[in-house]
Amino acid sequence: MFSRRTDWKLTPNLFTQAQHEALAQGREVLDLTVSNPTRVGLAYDADVIVSSLADPRAMDYDPQPKGVRSAREAVAAYYRQHEAFDVDAESPVLTTSTSEGYSHVLRLLCNPEDEILVPRPSYPLFEFLADLADVKLVPYPLLYDHGWQIDFPSLYQAVNHRTRAVVAVHPNNPTGSYVKSEERSALNKFCDEYNLALLVDEVFLDFALDGVPRPTFAANQEVLTFTLSGISKISALPQMKLAWIVTSGPDEQVSSALARLDVIADTYLSLNAPVQLAAPMLLEVRKNIQPLLIDRLRSNLAELDRQLAAQKECRRLEVEGGWYAVLRIPATKSDEELAVELLQKQSVLVHPGHFYDFVSAGYLVLSLITFPAVFHEGVSRVLEAFDH
Ligand SMILES: Cc1ncc(COP(=O)(O)O)c(C=O)c1O
């Protein structure tokens, strides 16, 4: 009755089973995996946000496939303010989420069974997005040696006649590594050589921990580039469902891509009017929430370092940006077994590295947006478990 593409193994794994058990027992668990910014005690401009959704113009239905002009201009202004470069307001195509943006771009570029190259470790949702688009994921490794870097020899080995695009996550989740400028040039060269598009996920672009803004790929002109972002992270408003695709590159390719994206978007017309009309304000409020979030990320990271300095078993990997930190732990068991043990014995929830496709055992991922008091106590329970 069902399609092969939805033939997922849906039975809970050991880790989710252990979470269900803890919940059923009513145990109080310190959750160091939170990725929902609306539940970590941040002071949003709630009145401004909610009243922006009550624009009377929302009573008019104006079906614009790429989104209403004022919302696309707000996206263009975001890039202008980010690094003083002009995105044509005609270029952004609005979507309800970055996931929908991925789906549109995969539909645009790939025939069934075509391949896209994705970084490993990275974001676990790729697998489902690719399955739903009948696309095959081929991982290319990121290597860690005093910071993360793209393994270009492996990228060259992974490409074949079915490859359509390279995905980069800038900065990557969960490694927190940005694509460096020499890597950007090498990616452009690679895509040019094999006639591939670049698909760059920049949802965490603005969360550089050193406060130095990193360049966006929305300005990349060398090859056909689709830059995805949205307010789920930029303004910490995942519930508002507003994201976008910015297309850049050689003129002819960009105009063909946009004409086709227009049809894909027109087929769904998925954005609602209130959110589109509120887009300028929903983007504007990032200026208040981002400093609060960056403070949170930095103070939790400092707390982690303070606790790590007092022991020898665990260390953290370098992180440049984003909302996560990766902990290197003694690989005495699989990451999943260790995460289950931490939950059962220490009542602390962390993500095992294999969740993000780390190639070997010995990694845990911690969310840096966690409430500071929970983070403090949670980290101390994690480290205690490895203290011999
Ligand atoms: C790298 C990355 N891209 C995209 C998303 C999801 O964004 P959206 O809510 O806009 O679909 C996430 C969410 O955690 C993410 O980590």
PDBQT file of the ligand as one rigid body, heavy atoms in Angstrom, charges set to zero:
ROOT
HETATM    1  C1  LIG A 401      21.520  22.840   9.487  1.00  0.00    +0.000 C 
HETATM    2  C2  LIG A 401      20.032  23.014   9.596  1.00  0.00    +0.000 A 
HETATM    3  N1  LIG A 401      19.310  23.375   8.524  1.00  0.00    +0.000 NA
HETATM    4  C3  LIG A 401      17.973  23.548   8.597  1.00  0.00    +0.000 A 
HETATM    5  C4  LIG A 401      17.294  23.371   9.781  1.00  0.00    +0.000 A 
HETATM    6  C5  LIG A 401      15.808  23.517   9.841  1.00  0.00    +0.000 C 
HETATM    7  O1  LIG A 401      15.396  24.755   9.456  1.00  0.00    +0.000 OA
HETATM    8  P1  LIG A 401      13.847  25.008   9.190  1.00  0.00    +0.000 P 
HETATM    9  O2  LIG A 401      13.170  25.027  10.517  1.00  0.00    +0.000 OA
HETATM   10  O3  LIG A 401      13.839  26.325   8.506  1.00  0.00    +0.000 OA
HETATM   11  O4  LIG A 401      13.364  23.908   8.280  1.00  0.00    +0.000 OA
HETATM   12  C6  LIG A 401      17.995  22.982  10.923  1.00  0.00    +0.000 A 
HETATM   13  C7  LIG A 401      17.281  22.754  12.193  1.00  0.00    +0.000 C 
HETATM   14  O5  LIG A 401      17.824  22.376  13.188  1.00  0.00    +0.000 OA
HETATM   15  C8  LIG A 401      19.393  22.804  10.826  1.00  0.00    +0.000 A 
HETATM   16  O6  LIG A 401      20.092  22.420  11.895  1.00  0.00    +0.000 OA
ENDROOT
TORSDOF 0
